[in-house]
Amino acid sequence: MDLVQILPHVNASLNGLATVLLIVGLVLIKRRQEVAHKWTMLSCFGVSVIFLGCYLTYHALLPGHGKTFPSYPPAAVRYFYYAVLLTHVVLAAVVPFLAVATIYYGLRDNRRVHLKLAKVTFPIWLYVSVTGVFVYLMLYQIYPPQ
């Protein structure tokens, strides 16, 4: 199996791992376990950086313009998929900036700004991670090319 065939599965796994780390990070901070929260969230950011590298590598190696969604799912399914994909892509472009800013203020111990940003960053980052797995499932598992 070549790299182009493996990377979508790697990317989905990294998105799934980021989802788990985000939720664990939230639970840890709710329990006031700040050091564990910090390392979990930094790990989540690291996983997301690795994902971005793998994602860009996949698209650089992919012949043509990318994987197309097959035409055989019902129209309603395709339209729902495209709506999720659009929101996923738009929000995914914002997450790195929000995450870096949130992490920066957390590491600087500016709790007021960190918390304010985290309340915006967390749900967007979680949505992007979950919908990344959804996109993978739709394209590679539920409706694979025929």
N, CA, C and O atoms as a GROMACS GRO file, in nm:
protein
  584
    1MET      N    1   0.086  -0.119   0.000
    1MET     CA    2   0.000   0.000   0.000
    1MET      C    3   0.090   0.124   0.000
    1MET      O    4   0.185   0.132   0.078
    2ASP      N    5   0.060   0.219  -0.086
    2ASP     CA    6   0.145   0.339  -0.090
    2ASP      C    7   0.092   0.446   0.006
    2ASP      O    8  -0.016   0.432   0.064
    3LEU      N    9   0.170   0.552   0.020
    3LEU     CA   10   0.140   0.658   0.117
    3LEU      C   11   0.005   0.724   0.092
    3LEU      O   12  -0.066   0.756   0.188
    4VAL      N   13  -0.032   0.744  -0.033
    4VAL     CA   14  -0.160   0.809  -0.065
    4VAL      C   15  -0.277   0.725  -0.015
    4VAL      O   16  -0.380   0.780   0.024
    5GLN      N   17  -0.263   0.595  -0.016
    5GLN     CA   18  -0.371   0.508   0.031
    5GLN      C   19  -0.378   0.500   0.183
    5GLN      O   20  -0.485   0.480   0.240
    6ILE      N   21  -0.265   0.517   0.250
    6ILE     CA   22  -0.259   0.505   0.395
    6ILE      C   23  -0.297   0.634   0.467
    6ILE      O   24  -0.361   0.631   0.572
    7LEU      N   25  -0.259   0.748   0.410
    7LEU     CA   26  -0.275   0.876   0.481
    7LEU      C   27  -0.418   0.911   0.521
    7LEU      O   28  -0.436   0.968   0.629
    8PRO      N   29  -0.521   0.882   0.442
    8PRO     CA   30  -0.656   0.914   0.491
    8PRO      C   31  -0.690   0.843   0.623
    8PRO      O   32  -0.757   0.900   0.708
    9HIS      N   33  -0.643   0.720   0.638
    9HIS     CA   34  -0.668   0.645   0.761
    9HIS      C   35  -0.587   0.704   0.877
    9HIS      O   36  -0.635   0.713   0.990
   10VAL      N   37  -0.464   0.742   0.847
   10VAL     CA   38  -0.379   0.808   0.948
   10VAL      C   39  -0.444   0.940   0.990
   10VAL      O   40  -0.453   0.970   1.109
   11ASN      N   41  -0.490   1.018   0.893
   11ASN     CA   42  -0.552   1.147   0.923
   11ASN      C   43  -0.677   1.130   1.009
   11ASN      O   44  -0.698   1.206   1.104
   12ALA      N   45  -0.760   1.033   0.977
   12ALA     CA   46  -0.880   1.010   1.057
   12ALA      C   47  -0.843   0.968   1.199
   12ALA      O   48  -0.907   1.010   1.295
   13SER      N   49  -0.741   0.885   1.210
   13SER     CA   50  -0.696   0.843   1.343
   13SER      C   51  -0.644   0.962   1.424
   13SER      O   52  -0.671   0.973   1.543
   14LEU      N   53  -0.568   1.049   1.358
   14LEU     CA   54  -0.518   1.168   1.428
   14LEU      C   55  -0.632   1.261   1.469
   14LEU      O   56  -0.629   1.318   1.578
   15ASN      N   57  -0.733   1.276   1.383
   15ASN     CA   58  -0.850   1.355   1.421
   15ASN      C   59  -0.923   1.292   1.539
   15ASN      O   60  -0.966   1.362   1.630
   16GLY      N   61  -0.937   1.161   1.537
   16GLY     CA   62  -1.002   1.092   1.648
   16GLY      C   63  -0.924   1.109   1.777
   16GLY      O   64  -0.983   1.132   1.883
   17LEU      N   65  -0.792   1.098   1.769
   17LEU     CA   66  -0.708   1.116   1.886
   17LEU      C   67  -0.718   1.260   1.938
   17LEU      O   68  -0.723   1.282   2.059
   18ALA      N   69  -0.720   1.357   1.848
   18ALA     CA   70  -0.736   1.497   1.890
   18ALA      C   71  -0.869   1.516   1.962
   18ALA      O   72  -0.875   1.589   2.061
   19THR      N   73  -0.974   1.453   1.914
   19THR     CA   74  -1.105   1.461   1.979
   19THR      C   75  -1.097   1.409   2.122
   19THR      O   76  -1.145   1.474   2.215
   20VAL      N   77  -1.036   1.293   2.138
   20VAL     CA   78  -1.022   1.233   2.272
   20VAL      C   79  -0.940   1.324   2.363
   20VAL      O   80  -0.977   1.347   2.478
   21LEU      N   81  -0.830   1.376   2.311
   21LEU     CA   82  -0.744   1.463   2.393
   21LEU      C   83  -0.816   1.592   2.431
   21LEU      O   84  -0.799   1.641   2.543
   22LEU      N   85  -0.894   1.647   2.341
   22LEU     CA   86  -0.970   1.768   2.374
   22LEU      C   87  -1.067   1.742   2.489
   22LEU      O   88  -1.077   1.822   2.582
   23ILE      N   89  -1.137   1.631   2.482
   23ILE     CA   90  -1.235   1.598   2.587
   23ILE      C   91  -1.164   1.569   2.719
   23ILE      O   92  -1.209   1.613   2.825
   24VAL      N   93  -1.054   1.494   2.713
   24VAL     CA   94  -0.977   1.466   2.834
   24VAL      C   95  -0.925   1.597   2.893
   24VAL      O   96  -0.929   1.616   3.015
   25GLY      N   97  -0.876   1.687   2.809
   25GLY     CA   98  -0.828   1.817   2.856
   25GLY      C   99  -0.936   1.896   2.926
   25GLY      O  100  -0.910   1.960   3.028
   26LEU      N  101  -1.056   1.892   2.872
   26LEU     CA  102  -1.169   1.962   2.935
   26LEU      C  103  -1.201   1.901   3.072
   26LEU      O  104  -1.220   1.973   3.169
   27VAL      N  105  -1.205   1.769   3.077
   27VAL     CA  106  -1.233   1.701   3.205
   27VAL      C  107  -1.126   1.735   3.308
   27VAL      O  108  -1.156   1.761   3.424
   28LEU      N  109  -1.001   1.735   3.265
   28LEU     CA  110  -0.891   1.764   3.357
   28LEU      C  111  -0.901   1.905   3.414
   28LEU      O  112  -0.878   1.925   3.533
   29ILE      N  113  -0.932   2.003   3.332
   29ILE     CA  114  -0.938   2.141   3.384
   29ILE      C  115  -1.061   2.159   3.471
   29ILE      O  116  -1.058   2.236   3.567
   30LYS      N  117  -1.168   2.089   3.440
   30LYS     CA  118  -1.287   2.094   3.527
   30LYS      C  119  -1.255   2.037   3.665
   30LYS      O  120  -1.312   2.079   3.765
   31ARG      N  121  -1.162   1.940   3.669
   31ARG     CA  122  -1.119   1.880   3.796
   31ARG      C  123  -1.004   1.958   3.860
   31ARG      O  124  -0.948   1.917   3.961
   32ARG      N  125  -0.969   2.070   3.798
   32ARG     CA  126  -0.862   2.158   3.845
   32ARG      C  127  -0.724   2.090   3.843
   32ARG      O  128  -0.637   2.122   3.924
   33GLN      N  129  -0.706   1.998   3.752
   33GLN     CA  130  -0.577   1.932   3.733
   33GLN      C  131  -0.503   2.007   3.622
   33GLN      O  132  -0.494   1.961   3.508
   34GLU      N  133  -0.449   2.123   3.659
   34GLU     CA  134  -0.395   2.217   3.560
   34GLU      C  135  -0.272   2.165   3.487
   34GLU      O  136  -0.260   2.185   3.366
   35VAL      N  137  -0.181   2.099   3.556
   35VAL     CA  138  -0.060   2.049   3.489
   35VAL      C  139  -0.097   1.941   3.388
   35VAL      O  140  -0.048   1.942   3.276
   36ALA      N  141  -0.182   1.848   3.428
   36ALA     CA  142  -0.226   1.742   3.337
   36ALA      C  143  -0.302   1.802   3.219
   36ALA      O  144  -0.288   1.757   3.105
   37HIS      N  145  -0.384   1.903   3.247
   37HIS     CA  146  -0.458   1.974   3.141
   37HIS      C  147  -0.360   2.035   3.041
   37HIS      O  148  -0.376   2.020   2.920
   38LYS      N  149  -0.260   2.104   3.093
   38LYS     CA  150  -0.161   2.170   3.006
   38LYS      C  151  -0.094   2.069   2.913
   38LYS      O  152  -0.087   2.092   2.792
   39TRP      N  153  -0.047   1.959   2.968
   39TRP     CA  154   0.024   1.861   2.885
   39TRP      C  155  -0.069   1.789   2.788
   39TRP      O  156  -0.029   1.752   2.678
   40THR      N  157  -0.192   1.768   2.829
   40THR     CA  158  -0.290   1.705   2.740
   40THR      C  159  -0.321   1.797   2.623
   40THR      O  160  -0.328   1.752   2.508
   41MET      N  161  -0.340   1.924   2.651
   41MET     CA  162  -0.373   2.018   2.544
   41MET      C  163  -0.253   2.042   2.452
   41MET      O  164  -0.270   2.058   2.331
   42LEU      N  165  -0.133   2.045   2.508
   42LEU     CA  166  -0.014   2.057   2.424
   42LEU      C  167   0.002   1.932   2.336
   42LEU      O  168   0.044   1.942   2.221
   43SER      N  169  -0.031   1.816   2.391
   43SER     CA  170  -0.029   1.693   2.313
   43SER      C  171  -0.132   1.699   2.201
   43SER      O  172  -0.105   1.657   2.088
   44CYS      N  173  -0.249   1.750   2.233
   44CYS     CA  174  -0.354   1.765   2.132
   44CYS      C  175  -0.307   1.857   2.020
   44CYS      O  176  -0.330   1.829   1.902
   45PHE      N  177  -0.242   1.965   2.057
   45PHE     CA  178  -0.190   2.057   1.956
   45PHE      C  179  -0.084   1.986   1.871
   45PHE      O  180  -0.081   2.002   1.749
   46GLY      N  181   0.003   1.909   1.935
   46GLY     CA  182   0.104   1.833   1.861
   46GLY      C  183   0.042   1.734   1.764
   46GLY      O  184   0.087   1.722   1.650
   47VAL      N  185  -0.061   1.664   1.808
   47VAL     CA  186  -0.132   1.570   1.721
   47VAL      C  187  -0.193   1.646   1.602
   47VAL      O  188  -0.191   1.597   1.490
   48SER      N  189  -0.246   1.764   1.628
   48SER     CA  190  -0.307   1.843   1.522
   48SER      C  191  -0.203   1.894   1.422
   48SER      O  192  -0.230   1.903   1.303
   49VAL      N  193  -0.084   1.926   1.471
   49VAL     CA  194   0.024   1.968   1.381
   49VAL      C  195   0.068   1.850   1.294
   49VAL      O  196   0.091   1.866   1.174
   50ILE      N  197   0.079   1.733   1.354
   50ILE     CA  198   0.113   1.613   1.276
   50ILE      C  199   0.005   1.586   1.172
   50ILE      O  200   0.034   1.554   1.057
   51PHE      N  201  -0.122   1.600   1.213
   51PHE     CA  202  -0.233   1.584   1.119
   51PHE      C  203  -0.216   1.679   1.000
   51PHE      O  204  -0.226   1.637   0.885
   52LEU      N  205  -0.190   1.806   1.028
   52LEU     CA  206  -0.177   1.904   0.921
   52LEU      C  207  -0.065   1.865   0.825
   52LEU      O  208  -0.080   1.876   0.704
   53GLY      N  209   0.046   1.819   0.879
   53GLY     CA  210   0.156   1.773   0.793
   53GLY      C  211   0.114   1.656   0.705
   53GLY      O  212   0.145   1.653   0.586
   54CYS      N  213   0.045   1.559   0.764
   54CYS     CA  214  -0.002   1.442   0.688
   54CYS      C  215  -0.107   1.482   0.585
   54CYS      O  216  -0.106   1.431   0.473
   55TYR      N  217  -0.196   1.573   0.623
   55TYR     CA  218  -0.302   1.619   0.532
   55TYR      C  219  -0.241   1.690   0.411
   55TYR      O  220  -0.280   1.663   0.298
   56LEU      N  221  -0.146   1.779   0.435
   56LEU     CA  222  -0.082   1.851   0.325
   56LEU      C  223   0.000   1.757   0.238
   56LEU      O  224   0.003   1.772   0.116
   57THR      N  225   0.066   1.659   0.300
   57THR     CA  226   0.141   1.559   0.224
   57THR      C  227   0.046   1.480   0.135
   57THR      O  228   0.075   1.457   0.017
   58TYR      N  229  -0.066   1.437   0.191
   58TYR     CA  230  -0.165   1.360   0.114
   58TYR      C  231  -0.209   1.437  -0.009
   58TYR      O  232  -0.210   1.384  -0.120
   59HIS      N  233  -0.246   1.564   0.011
   59HIS     CA  234  -0.296   1.642  -0.102
   59HIS      C  235  -0.186   1.679  -0.201
   59HIS      O  236  -0.214   1.700  -0.319
   60ALA      N  237  -0.063   1.688  -0.155
   60ALA     CA  238   0.049   1.714  -0.247
   60ALA      C  239   0.077   1.591  -0.334
   60ALA      O  240   0.115   1.604  -0.451
   61LEU      N  241   0.057   1.473  -0.278
   61LEU     CA  242   0.084   1.349  -0.351
   61LEU      C  243  -0.035   1.300  -0.433
   61LEU      O  244  -0.018   1.218  -0.524
   62LEU      N  245  -0.154   1.349  -0.403
   62LEU     CA  246  -0.276   1.300  -0.468
   62LEU      C  247  -0.282   1.347  -0.612
   62LEU      O  248  -0.272   1.467  -0.639
   63PRO      N  249  -0.298   1.254  -0.704
   63PRO     CA  250  -0.310   1.297  -0.845
   63PRO      C  251  -0.442   1.369  -0.868
   63PRO      O  252  -0.543   1.336  -0.806
   64GLY      N  253  -0.442   1.465  -0.957
   64GLY     CA  254  -0.566   1.538  -0.987
   64GLY      C  255  -0.598   1.639  -0.878
   64GLY      O  256  -0.509   1.691  -0.811
   65HIS      N  257  -0.726   1.666  -0.862
   65HIS     CA  258  -0.771   1.769  -0.766
   65HIS      C  259  -0.818   1.712  -0.634
   65HIS      O  260  -0.867   1.787  -0.550
   66GLY      N  261  -0.806   1.584  -0.614
   66GLY     CA  262  -0.847   1.526  -0.487
   66GLY      C  263  -0.951   1.418  -0.507
   66GLY      O  264  -0.992   1.388  -0.619
   67LYS      N  265  -0.993   1.362  -0.398
   67LYS     CA  266  -1.091   1.255  -0.401
   67LYS      C  267  -1.229   1.314  -0.421
   67LYS      O  268  -1.267   1.408  -0.352
   68THR      N  269  -1.302   1.259  -0.512
   68THR     CA  270  -1.438   1.308  -0.537
   68THR      C  271  -1.537   1.219  -0.464
   68THR      O  272  -1.515   1.099  -0.447
   69PHE      N  273  -1.644   1.280  -0.423
   69PHE     CA  274  -1.750   1.206  -0.356
   69PHE      C  275  -1.829   1.132  -0.463
   69PHE      O  276  -1.873   1.194  -0.560
   70PRO      N  277  -1.848   1.002  -0.448
   70PRO     CA  278  -1.920   0.928  -0.550
   70PRO      C  279  -2.064   0.978  -0.565
   70PRO      O  280  -2.120   1.035  -0.472
   71SER      N  281  -2.120   0.956  -0.682
   71SER     CA  282  -2.255   1.010  -0.708
   71SER      C  283  -2.367   0.917  -0.662
   71SER      O  284  -2.484   0.953  -0.673
   72TYR      N  285  -2.334   0.799  -0.613
   72TYR     CA  286  -2.441   0.706  -0.581
   72TYR      C  287  -2.515   0.729  -0.450
   72TYR      O  288  -2.625   0.676  -0.437
   73PRO      N  289  -2.465   0.804  -0.349
   73PRO     CA  290  -2.550   0.829  -0.233
   73PRO      C  291  -2.668   0.918  -0.273
   73PRO      O  292  -2.659   0.994  -0.370
   74PRO      N  293  -2.778   0.908  -0.200
   74PRO     CA  294  -2.892   0.995  -0.230
   74PRO      C  295  -2.851   1.142  -0.222
   74PRO      O  296  -2.758   1.178  -0.150
   75ALA      N  297  -2.922   1.224  -0.297
   75ALA     CA  298  -2.890   1.367  -0.303
   75ALA      C  299  -2.889   1.431  -0.164
   75ALA      O  300  -2.801   1.512  -0.135
   76ALA      N  301  -2.984   1.395  -0.079
   76ALA     CA  302  -2.991   1.454   0.056
   76ALA      C  303  -2.864   1.424   0.135
   76ALA      O  304  -2.815   1.509   0.209
   77VAL      N  305  -2.811   1.304   0.119
   77VAL     CA  306  -2.688   1.265   0.187
   77VAL      C  307  -2.571   1.348   0.135
   77VAL      O  308  -2.490   1.397   0.212
   78ARG      N  309  -2.564   1.363   0.002
   78ARG     CA  310  -2.456   1.443  -0.056
   78ARG      C  311  -2.463   1.588  -0.010
   78ARG      O  312  -2.360   1.646   0.024
   79TYR      N  313  -2.582   1.646  -0.008
   79TYR     CA  314  -2.595   1.786   0.034
   79TYR      C  315  -2.559   1.804   0.181
   79TYR      O  316  -2.496   1.903   0.218
   80PHE      N  317  -2.598   1.708   0.265
   80PHE     CA  318  -2.561   1.713   0.406
   80PHE      C  319  -2.409   1.703   0.420
   80PHE      O  320  -2.348   1.778   0.496
   81TYR      N  321  -2.351   1.610   0.347
   81TYR     CA  322  -2.205   1.593   0.348
   81TYR      C  323  -2.135   1.723   0.307
   81TYR      O  324  -2.041   1.767   0.373
   82TYR      N  325  -2.180   1.783   0.199
   82TYR     CA  326  -2.116   1.907   0.150
   82TYR      C  327  -2.132   2.020   0.250
   82TYR      O  328  -2.041   2.102   0.266
   83ALA      N  329  -2.246   2.028   0.318
   83ALA     CA  330  -2.266   2.131   0.421
   83ALA      C  331  -2.168   2.110   0.537
   83ALA      O  332  -2.106   2.206   0.585
   84VAL      N  333  -2.154   1.987   0.581
   84VAL     CA  334  -2.059   1.956   0.688
   84VAL      C  335  -1.917   1.984   0.641
   84VAL      O  336  -1.837   2.043   0.714
   85LEU      N  337  -1.884   1.943   0.519
   85LEU     CA  338  -1.750   1.964   0.466
   85LEU      C  339  -1.718   2.114   0.457
   85LEU      O  340  -1.608   2.155   0.492
   86LEU      N  341  -1.812   2.194   0.411
   86LEU     CA  342  -1.788   2.338   0.400
   86LEU      C  343  -1.759   2.399   0.536
   86LEU      O  344  -1.662   2.474   0.551
   87THR      N  345  -1.842   2.369   0.635
   87THR     CA  346  -1.819   2.424   0.769
   87THR      C  347  -1.688   2.370   0.828
   87THR      O  348  -1.616   2.443   0.896
   88HIS      N  349  -1.660   2.244   0.802
   88HIS     CA  350  -1.536   2.184   0.851
   88HIS      C  351  -1.414   2.258   0.796
   88HIS      O  352  -1.323   2.293   0.871
   89VAL      N  353  -1.412   2.280   0.665
   89VAL     CA  354  -1.297   2.344   0.600
   89VAL      C  355  -1.279   2.488   0.648
   89VAL      O  356  -1.168   2.530   0.679
   90VAL      N  357  -1.388   2.562   0.654
   90VAL     CA  358  -1.381   2.703   0.696
   90VAL      C  359  -1.330   2.712   0.840
   90VAL      O  360  -1.240   2.791   0.870
   91LEU      N  361  -1.388   2.632   0.928
   91LEU     CA  362  -1.346   2.637   1.070
   91LEU      C  363  -1.206   2.579   1.090
   91LEU      O  364  -1.133   2.624   1.178
   92ALA      N  365  -1.168   2.480   1.009
   92ALA     CA  366  -1.034   2.423   1.020
   92ALA      C  367  -0.928   2.527   0.987
   92ALA      O  368  -0.816   2.519   1.039
   93ALA      N  369  -0.960   2.622   0.903
   93ALA     CA  370  -0.863   2.727   0.870
   93ALA      C  371  -0.842   2.823   0.986
   93ALA      O  372  -0.739   2.890   0.994
   94VAL      N  373  -0.940   2.830   1.077
   94VAL     CA  374  -0.934   2.922   1.191
   94VAL      C  375  -0.868   2.858   1.313
   94VAL      O  376  -0.805   2.926   1.394
   95VAL      N  377  -0.883   2.727   1.327
   95VAL     CA  378  -0.837   2.657   1.447
   95VAL      C  379  -0.689   2.680   1.480
   95VAL      O  380  -0.658   2.707   1.596
   96PRO      N  381  -0.598   2.671   1.384
   96PRO     CA  382  -0.456   2.691   1.423
   96PRO      C  383  -0.431   2.827   1.489
   96PRO      O  384  -0.355   2.835   1.586
   97PHE      N  385  -0.492   2.930   1.439
   97PHE     CA  386  -0.472   3.064   1.496
   97PHE      C  387  -0.533   3.074   1.636
   97PHE      O  388  -0.471   3.128   1.728
   98LEU      N  389  -0.654   3.021   1.650
   98LEU     CA  390  -0.718   3.022   1.782
   98LEU      C  391  -0.639   2.936   1.881
   98LEU      O  392  -0.617   2.977   1.995
   99ALA      N  393  -0.595   2.819   1.837
   99ALA     CA  394  -0.523   2.728   1.927
   99ALA      C  395  -0.390   2.790   1.972
   99ALA      O  396  -0.356   2.783   2.089
  100VAL      N  397  -0.317   2.849   1.879
  100VAL     CA  398  -0.189   2.910   1.915
  100VAL      C  399  -0.210   3.024   2.015
  100VAL      O  400  -0.137   3.035   2.113
  101ALA      N  401  -0.310   3.107   1.990
  101ALA     CA  402  -0.337   3.219   2.081
  101ALA      C  403  -0.380   3.167   2.218
  101ALA      O  404  -0.334   3.217   2.321
  102THR      N  405  -0.467   3.068   2.220
  102THR     CA  406  -0.515   3.012   2.347
  102THR      C  407  -0.399   2.950   2.425
  102THR      O  408  -0.386   2.971   2.546
  103ILE      N  409  -0.316   2.874   2.357
  103ILE     CA  410  -0.200   2.811   2.422
  103ILE      C  411  -0.103   2.918   2.472
  103ILE      O  412  -0.052   2.909   2.584
  104TYR      N  413  -0.079   3.018   2.391
  104TYR     CA  414   0.013   3.126   2.429
  104TYR      C  415  -0.031   3.189   2.561
  104TYR      O  416   0.050   3.202   2.653
  105TYR      N  417  -0.157   3.227   2.571
  105TYR     CA  418  -0.204   3.292   2.694
  105TYR      C  419  -0.209   3.195   2.811
  105TYR      O  420  -0.190   3.236   2.926
  106GLY      N  421  -0.233   3.068   2.784
  106GLY     CA  422  -0.229   2.969   2.891
  106GLY      C  423  -0.088   2.952   2.946
  106GLY      O  424  -0.068   2.948   3.068
  107LEU      N  425   0.010   2.944   2.857
  107LEU     CA  426   0.149   2.929   2.901
  107LEU      C  427   0.202   3.055   2.968
  107LEU      O  428   0.292   3.047   3.051
  108ARG      N  429   0.149   3.170   2.933
  108ARG     CA  430   0.189   3.295   2.996
  108ARG      C  431   0.114   3.319   3.127
  108ARG      O  432   0.134   3.420   3.195
  109ASP      N  433   0.027   3.225   3.161
  109ASP     CA  434  -0.054   3.230   3.283
  109ASP      C  435  -0.147   3.352   3.287
  109ASP      O  436  -0.176   3.406   3.394
  110ASN      N  437  -0.191   3.395   3.168
  110ASN     CA  438  -0.292   3.500   3.159
  110ASN      C  439  -0.427   3.430   3.154
  110ASN      O  440  -0.485   3.411   3.047
  111ARG      N  441  -0.476   3.391   3.270
  111ARG     CA  442  -0.593   3.306   3.279
  111ARG      C  443  -0.720   3.370   3.224
  111ARG      O  444  -0.804   3.302   3.166
  112ARG      N  445  -0.732   3.500   3.243
  112ARG     CA  446  -0.853   3.568   3.195
  112ARG      C  447  -0.864   3.558   3.044
  112ARG      O  448  -0.968   3.518   2.992
  113VAL      N  449  -0.758   3.592   2.972
  113VAL     CA  450  -0.760   3.587   2.826
  113VAL      C  451  -0.762   3.442   2.779
  113VAL      O  452  -0.833   3.409   2.683
  114HIS      N  453  -0.685   3.355   2.845
  114HIS     CA  454  -0.683   3.214   2.808
  114HIS      C  455  -0.823   3.154   2.816
  114HIS      O  456  -0.868   3.086   2.723
  115LEU      N  457  -0.892   3.178   2.924
  115LEU     CA  458  -1.026   3.122   2.941
  115LEU      C  459  -1.124   3.180   2.839
  115LEU      O  460  -1.206   3.108   2.783
  116LYS      N  461  -1.113   3.309   2.814
  116LYS     CA  462  -1.201   3.373   2.716
  116LYS      C  463  -1.181   3.311   2.577
  116LYS      O  464  -1.277   3.280   2.508
  117LEU      N  465  -1.056   3.294   2.538
  117LEU     CA  466  -1.026   3.232   2.409
  117LEU      C  467  -1.064   3.084   2.407
  117LEU      O  468  -1.116   3.034   2.307
  118ALA      N  469  -1.037   3.014   2.516
  118ALA     CA  470  -1.066   2.870   2.522
  118ALA      C  471  -1.215   2.842   2.504
  118ALA      O  472  -1.253   2.739   2.448
  119LYS      N  473  -1.298   2.932   2.552
  119LYS     CA  474  -1.444   2.913   2.537
  119LYS      C  475  -1.488   2.922   2.391
  119LYS      O  476  -1.593   2.869   2.354
  120VAL      N  477  -1.408   2.988   2.309
  120VAL     CA  478  -1.434   2.994   2.165
  120VAL      C  479  -1.360   2.882   2.092
  120VAL      O  480  -1.416   2.815   2.005
  121THR      N  481  -1.234   2.864   2.129
  121THR     CA  482  -1.147   2.768   2.059
  121THR      C  483  -1.194   2.624   2.078
  121THR      O  484  -1.200   2.548   1.981
  122PHE      N  485  -1.227   2.586   2.201
  122PHE     CA  486  -1.260   2.447   2.230
  122PHE      C  487  -1.374   2.393   2.143
  122PHE      O  488  -1.355   2.290   2.079
  123PRO      N  489  -1.492   2.458   2.138
  123PRO     CA  490  -1.599   2.398   2.058
  123PRO      C  491  -1.568   2.395   1.909
  123PRO      O  492  -1.610   2.303   1.839
  124ILE      N  493  -1.495   2.494   1.860
  124ILE     CA  494  -1.460   2.495   1.717
  124ILE      C  495  -1.361   2.383   1.687
  124ILE      O  496  -1.378   2.308   1.591
  125TRP      N  497  -1.259   2.371   1.771
  125TRP     CA  498  -1.158   2.266   1.754
  125TRP      C  499  -1.222   2.127   1.764
  125TRP      O  500  -1.191   2.038   1.685
  126LEU      N  501  -1.311   2.110   1.860
  126LEU     CA  502  -1.380   1.982   1.876
  126LEU      C  503  -1.466   1.951   1.753
  126LEU      O  504  -1.464   1.839   1.702
  127TYR      N  505  -1.540   2.051   1.704
  127TYR     CA  506  -1.622   2.032   1.584
  127TYR      C  507  -1.537   1.992   1.465
  127TYR      O  508  -1.573   1.900   1.392
  128VAL      N  509  -1.424   2.059   1.446
  128VAL     CA  510  -1.336   2.028   1.334
  128VAL      C  511  -1.280   1.886   1.346
  128VAL      O  512  -1.273   1.815   1.246
  129SER      N  513  -1.243   1.846   1.465
  129SER     CA  514  -1.190   1.711   1.485
  129SER      C  515  -1.296   1.604   1.459
  129SER      O  516  -1.269   1.505   1.391
  130VAL      N  517  -1.414   1.625   1.512
  130VAL     CA  518  -1.523   1.527   1.495
  130VAL      C  519  -1.567   1.521   1.349
  130VAL      O  520  -1.585   1.412   1.294
  131THR      N  521  -1.584   1.637   1.286
  131THR     CA  522  -1.628   1.636   1.146
  131THR      C  523  -1.519   1.584   1.053
  131THR      O  524  -1.549   1.534   0.945
  132GLY      N  525  -1.393   1.595   1.094
  132GLY     CA  526  -1.286   1.534   1.016
  132GLY      C  527  -1.303   1.383   1.009
  132GLY      O  528  -1.282   1.322   0.904
  133VAL      N  529  -1.340   1.323   1.120
  133VAL     CA  530  -1.366   1.179   1.122
  133VAL      C  531  -1.492   1.148   1.040
  133VAL      O  532  -1.496   1.048   0.968
  134PHE      N  533  -1.593   1.234   1.051
  134PHE     CA  534  -1.716   1.216   0.972
  134PHE      C  535  -1.686   1.217   0.822
  134PHE      O  536  -1.734   1.130   0.749
  135VAL      N  537  -1.608   1.314   0.777
  135VAL     CA  538  -1.573   1.324   0.636
  135VAL      C  539  -1.500   1.197   0.591
  135VAL      O  540  -1.529   1.142   0.484
  136TYR      N  541  -1.406   1.152   0.672
  136TYR     CA  542  -1.335   1.027   0.641
  136TYR      C  543  -1.433   0.909   0.629
  136TYR      O  544  -1.427   0.833   0.533
  137LEU      N  545  -1.522   0.896   0.726
  137LEU     CA  546  -1.617   0.784   0.722
  137LEU      C  547  -1.704   0.789   0.596
  137LEU      O  548  -1.729   0.686   0.533
  138MET      N  549  -1.749   0.908   0.561
  138MET     CA  550  -1.834   0.921   0.442
  138MET      C  551  -1.757   0.884   0.315
  138MET      O  552  -1.810   0.812   0.229
  139LEU      N  553  -1.634   0.934   0.302
  139LEU     CA  554  -1.557   0.914   0.178
  139LEU      C  555  -1.490   0.778   0.166
  139LEU      O  556  -1.473   0.727   0.055
  140TYR      N  557  -1.454   0.719   0.278
  140TYR     CA  558  -1.371   0.599   0.269
  140TYR      C  559  -1.437   0.474   0.327
  140TYR      O  560  -1.391   0.363   0.300
  141GLN      N  561  -1.543   0.489   0.404
  141GLN     CA  562  -1.605   0.372   0.466
  141GLN      C  563  -1.750   0.352   0.424
  141GLN      O  564  -1.788   0.243   0.380
  142ILE      N  565  -1.831   0.455   0.436
  142ILE     CA  566  -1.974   0.441   0.408
  142ILE      C  567  -2.002   0.442   0.259
  142ILE      O  568  -2.076   0.358   0.209
  143TYR      N  569  -1.942   0.538   0.186
  143TYR     CA  570  -1.961   0.550   0.042
  143TYR      C  571  -1.826   0.551  -0.031
  143TYR      O  572  -1.791   0.650  -0.094
  144PRO      N  573  -1.751   0.441  -0.023
  144PRO     CA  574  -1.622   0.438  -0.093
  144PRO      C  575  -1.644   0.434  -0.244
  144PRO      O  576  -1.753   0.399  -0.289
  145PRO      N  577  -1.543   0.468  -0.320
  145PRO     CA  578  -1.558   0.462  -0.467
  145PRO      C  579  -1.593   0.321  -0.512
  145PRO      O  580  -1.546   0.223  -0.454
  146GLN      N  581  -1.674   0.312  -0.613
  146GLN     CA  582  -1.715   0.180  -0.663
  146GLN      C  583  -1.627   0.135  -0.774
  146GLN      O  584  -1.647   0.027  -0.829
   0.00000   0.00000   0.00000
